[in-house]
């Protein structure tokens, strides 16, 4: 059967040009929907804190979209907040809205399209290097995929954040990687109030890393401010946008705010895209038929060596389906937490002020009542008619969240992943090694616990 012939429309996310279009489409497809399964609502305990788990998509819609103003994001642990930055991920209220307004233009579809040649250049340099290494090893090479992708993702994020100064920004990733080690270790330790304030060896290292990250960012920002030439023109990188906003009246964004937002983009932008690339490559290796189908589409549209352009990428419909199915099975963020700011009614439930609501993204994405009997299986065809029609309820797919706080970097992550996977399919075939052990694990984000060792071969 020719799967490509069954594709009738582009992926829903690629059709949406902005969040307004996204929510209009969702609203249109939610009309008269009847949920035919019992609501999965129950209490779980996080230490001494009770959390009400909500996995009914209709109620999720109320929490994240319809009644979002009555809920706020839960605060991250201190070490995690230092790592991810006090930016859009954690800000609330008017300050969050102000920062979102400033940063949003960076992630508009048209602006991202202008970044495709930059991303393509980074990817081209990488695949040439990989091809040369394979040439020295008989046309094949065993690699750890997540390590393989890391430099590529860092390069693109650094360019998007710092523009021409990206080389100075990349060392910050190394500092954040060390911070992440300390933050993840804290997850496995018994929490003792006030312990992180003591001058222990680990705490001193953590404090030093935080100071170095901040010092490096402030140095970059100060240099950019001194050389600023933004008058009368729109900068095309995140740092330029924020520096321009810091000089505008009534926007009230400080150098410290810029530092925190850069930390957020560096951390969230890198790890979200890295996991999307890793899981997608793993799934294509596990399912050779889909790897062949996706490659045939790429070769038919883009040829065997030409770098895909902004005109090619929207037409790679099968690859869009594969990426969406990867995000469904292995979403980078497995859950969201919201806290009720006031007493409120949700779907027949009376929610008291201060109640924490847990939205288990991973569980919703694997619910057979929403996705059918094959919910645990890799089946990109479920997205053939677009995201809004993939499940029995359009709110059952939320890898980047929903509503106003939906991940601002969603389009950049998908665009980068689509370009990278397309260029790899053009040039290489790949399969799992016997050493691979399938063990999805949550450590801030969902990742393969034992890595992703694979064998890549050059295509003739």
C-alpha positions, 0 to 999 in steps of 0.5 A: 500500500502506498501510504503517501497516497493517503495523505490528504493535508499538511500536519495541523501544526504546519498549517497554523501560522500563529497561536490564534489560528491554532486555537480557532481550529481547536475550538472548531473541532471541539464542537459537539464532541462527546467524551465516551470514557469515564473521567480519569481524575484522582489524587496523588501525593508529592511528599506532603502535597496532594495533587489532583490528577486531570487527564480528561481532555475536556477538563484539560482544555478548561485549565489551559485555555478557557479558564487559564486566568484562574490558574498559575504555573507551579514554581520549580525547585530552586536548583532547577530554576537556577538552571532553566532561568527565571524567564518565560518558563517560570514568570507569572502575571504582567511580567510574563505577558510583557516578556512574551510580547517582547520575545514572540516576534523571534519565533514568528513563522516568517522569522523562523523561515529566514533561519532555515539557511543558517540551520541548513549550514550548521547541519551541512557542516555536521553531515559532511563531518559525519560522512568523512568519519564513516568514509574512514570506517568502511562507510559506517559508524557506531554512534551515540545519537544524543551525543551526536546531535548535541553540538548541532542543537547547541549551534542552532540555539546559540545562533538564534539567541546571539546571532553573530556572537554565537561562538561566545555564547556556546561555552555557556552550554558547557556550564549549564551541563555541569549545573544540570548534573548537580540539579539532577543529583538533588532529585535523588537526595532527601530534602532537608530545609536550608541544606542548600544554603550550607557551604558544602562542596556541592553547594559551592560548586553549584554557586560557582557555576551559577556565577560563571553563567551569569558573568558570561551572559552579562559580558556578552550583553554589555558588549552588544549594548555598546555596539548596538545599532538597532535604531530603525531596524529589527534585530533578527536574534533574541538578544538583539530583540531584548536589548532593543526592548530594554531601551524602549519606554514602558517595557521595563526589561532589565539586563538581569531579565535578559540574562534569565531569558537567555538561560531559559532559551539555552536550557529549554531550547536545547534539551527539548529539541535534542530529545525530539531528535533522539526519539525520532531517530530511534523510532525510525531505526525501530521501524525500517518501513517508516524510515524508507517511506520518509526517505522516499518522500525526502528524496522525491521532493529535495533530491539526494544532496540539496539542502531542503529549503523553506519551500520544501519543508512544509511539503514533507507531510510524512516526516511531519506525521513521524515527528508528531507521533514521536512527540505523542509517544515520547513527549519531552515534558511528561506532565504539567502542574497548575495551581488554582488561584481561587475556588473554581468549578471544573467539570463538576468538580469544586477545586479549592484555592491553592489546589495543585492540578497535575496534567499527565501529558504522557498518560493522555498521549497513551490513553486507548480511549483517545488514541485507539487500541494501538495507542502504545504502538508507533503509527504515524498514519494517525496524524494523516488528517492533521493533529486536530483529527488524530485522536477522539478529542483535539486536546489529547495531543499536547506535547508543548502544552496548550493555551497562552503558555504553550511553549514559545519555541515549539515551531523552532524545535519542530523546524530544526528537527524536520530539517535535521532528520530530512538531511540525515535521511538523504545521506544515511541509513541507520539501525539500532545496535544490539547494545540498545536497551529500551528504557524511557526515563524521566530526568527533568525531561523524558530521555533514553536512560541507557542512551541511543547507540546506533549504526549509521551507514552512508547511502550510495 
